[in-house]
């Protein structure tokens, strides 16, 4: 069991667009793509497409 989320992630529209481009383009390193996908899933801002739980993020 994890410790839970310490900080909430609220991405701006600009940041979301940047991370979406990184995760979809295929030119970035695997580590960078993974980090971008995790940040998109953790986003709790107004532009977030859905609310992911920690367990769902871990599985994905």
Secondary structure as GFF3:
##gff-version 3
##sequence-region A 1 60
A	DSSP	alpha_helix	13	25	.	.	.	ID=ss1
A	DSSP	alpha_helix	30	42	.	.	.	ID=ss2
A	DSSP	alpha_helix	54	59	.	.	.	ID=ss3
###
